[in-house]
Amino acid sequence: MEKVCILGLGYIGLPTASLLAAKGFSVHGVDKNPKVVDAVNKSYPHIHEPGLSNLLESAVHSGNLMASLEPVHADIFIITVPSLITDEHLPDIAHIKEAIHAIAPYLTPGCLIIIETTVPVGTTEKIAGWLSQLRNDLIIPSMTSTVPKAGKEKQVFLAHCPERVSPGRTLIELVENSRVIGGIDQLSGQKAHMFYKRFVCGELFITNARTAELTKLAENSFRDVNIAFANELSLICANLGINVWELVKLANSHPRVSILDPGPGVGGHCLPKDSWFIKHAAPELSKIIHTARKINDCIPNEIIVQIKCKAACFQEPVIACLGLTYKSNTDDLRESPAIKIVKQLLDEKVGKILIIEPHINALPKTLAKHDRIKLVDLQEGLTQANLVVLLVAHDTFKNIGKNILKEKVVVDTRGMWL
């Protein structure tokens, strides 16, 4: 178990590949984007993550990490390509299926396949079925049957071990966080456990694949539901003329209450889709989870209404939107509610838009095509704007002088300046 092949060199795959290479594994990274492959081989991280640049440089220069467009033979295959949802909120695991087809020719008896991508319940079993069709010369275990003794020499192992990291702390949490290991059978779980215990300090829990799949979905849906509670409170407070930030602070003074902060919506790769995965698996039983997801989906529209109301005070509104990422202090734009808000303001031609986002160098394509938007620095944006909208609580924005804000109309969706 020394040679590792990782498919997908994004926010999970690249830090994982760099960490494993630093731990002494021989790592082969695979990505279908030639620019990503070239960047990795030149020791350049195409994503921002604290500590990743130095770790990647060390991993590549040591010879333990290289990247290409195609897989190679390995002892362990780790799948970190994204899972998606369709416009109809149905699961889309096409990228995972593509990755399984890509590694199938390189599988050998005894190798271990690990799915770290967050997936709908039952996906690991589907993967076992695909592999059985692609490689009928190998024995692919299942959750309902045991491998006969005569077939153990031809067996491959399969497990789902969902990633549990938060952008901005990925390299720390890859090592420190506990992990849930869902084997397609008992031996697969044990083999995956042997691998993870070589670099994970957190506790390792072995279960079956279905339980591991739902565990990760439950973790993300728990956060989604609790954020929805905070966001719904913010709507109620706005209707009743109550300061939601004071309300949350006072409620949280109770020793058994811990309400999260409301905001302009929920972003990131996982939370906006994982609740839909549960809804798809149990549509009649996931009522709270489904309702919470719908609440969080509607919040950006509520923020847009607030901004339009304030913008109506000006004949020519110039709106400084502070923050574009889905999370503070990162460059991660995936499913960002801030982008949705800005895009709709542009589509509805609500003034001139100045974007202040210190963690990016260029606007995303969905926004850059408009001619009434510009990426500017903080000083320029605050000088030119008559309406300031805080969308992301970057540390950079904490020290904006109150005297400057007094001269502006302000929409603070994060409660940073209240």
Secondary structure as GFF3:
##gff-version 3
##sequence-region A 1 418
A	DSSP	beta_strand	3	7	.	.	.	ID=ss1
A	DSSP	alpha_helix	13	22	.	.	.	ID=ss2
A	DSSP	beta_strand	26	30	.	.	.	ID=ss3
A	DSSP	alpha_helix	34	41	.	.	.	ID=ss4
A	DSSP	alpha_helix	52	61	.	.	.	ID=ss5
A	DSSP	beta_strand	65	68	.	.	.	ID=ss6
A	DSSP	beta_strand	76	79	.	.	.	ID=ss7
A	DSSP	beta_strand	84	85	.	.	.	ID=ss8
A	DSSP	beta_strand	91	92	.	.	.	ID=ss9
A	DSSP	alpha_helix	94	103	.	.	.	ID=ss10
A	DSSP	three_ten_helix	104	106	.	.	.	ID=ss11
A	DSSP	beta_strand	112	115	.	.	.	ID=ss12
A	DSSP	alpha_helix	123	134	.	.	.	ID=ss13
A	DSSP	three_ten_helix	149	154	.	.	.	ID=ss14
A	DSSP	beta_strand	157	160	.	.	.	ID=ss15
A	DSSP	alpha_helix	170	176	.	.	.	ID=ss16
A	DSSP	beta_strand	179	183	.	.	.	ID=ss17
A	DSSP	alpha_helix	186	196	.	.	.	ID=ss18
A	DSSP	beta_strand	204	208	.	.	.	ID=ss19
A	DSSP	alpha_helix	209	240	.	.	.	ID=ss20
A	DSSP	alpha_helix	244	251	.	.	.	ID=ss21
A	DSSP	alpha_helix	271	281	.	.	.	ID=ss22
A	DSSP	alpha_helix	287	311	.	.	.	ID=ss23
A	DSSP	beta_strand	318	322	.	.	.	ID=ss24
A	DSSP	alpha_helix	337	347	.	.	.	ID=ss25
A	DSSP	beta_strand	352	356	.	.	.	ID=ss26
A	DSSP	alpha_helix	365	368	.	.	.	ID=ss27
A	DSSP	beta_strand	373	375	.	.	.	ID=ss28
A	DSSP	alpha_helix	378	384	.	.	.	ID=ss29
A	DSSP	beta_strand	387	390	.	.	.	ID=ss30
A	DSSP	three_ten_helix	395	397	.	.	.	ID=ss31
A	DSSP	alpha_helix	402	406	.	.	.	ID=ss32
A	DSSP	beta_strand	409	412	.	.	.	ID=ss33
###
